[in-house]
Amino acid sequence: MTKLSKQDKIDIYNKWKYYGISCNQLAKEYNIKNNSNISYLVRLIDKYSLRVLEVPYTKYSVEFKEAAIKRALSGKELVDLISLDLALPNSGMLHNWIRKYKEDGYNVINHKKGKPSSNGQERSNNSQASRTTSQKLSNFLCK
């Protein structure tokens, strides 16, 4: 998939909004395999304005992720609509959080980016600490 620049995103939105070009056509023009990514982008900008593109990289807290995941798993709302409501930069982010949540035994863990250290020790210790914190928070919330 092609990484879109900020200007590409602005152009895509303007072509959709003012010229009526479909998400399918825009996906082809910008070499995007899945037109739902374009659809999400235009809905995100339409809801929050172009200022949403100014938001810098955000590291989301465990609590934020857990609340979003629980909203999604309740089944009352569509995952993409929750992503849009939370102004996540792409719709796949929440899907990834849910997948990792299930893989990690229904615990929210902030995974480190990049390769683990050569001995792997540091990464596993942090994962264990995150699990413990998540379990304490969960126990606290359930009281």
Secondary structure, DSSP 8 states (H G I E B T S, - for coil): -----HHHHHHHHHHHHHH---HHHHHHHTT-S-HHHHHHHHHHHHHH-GGGGG-------HHHHHHHHHHHHTSSS-HHHHHHHTT-SSTHHHHHHHHHHHHTTS------SS---TT-HHHHHHHHHHHHHHHHHHHHHH-
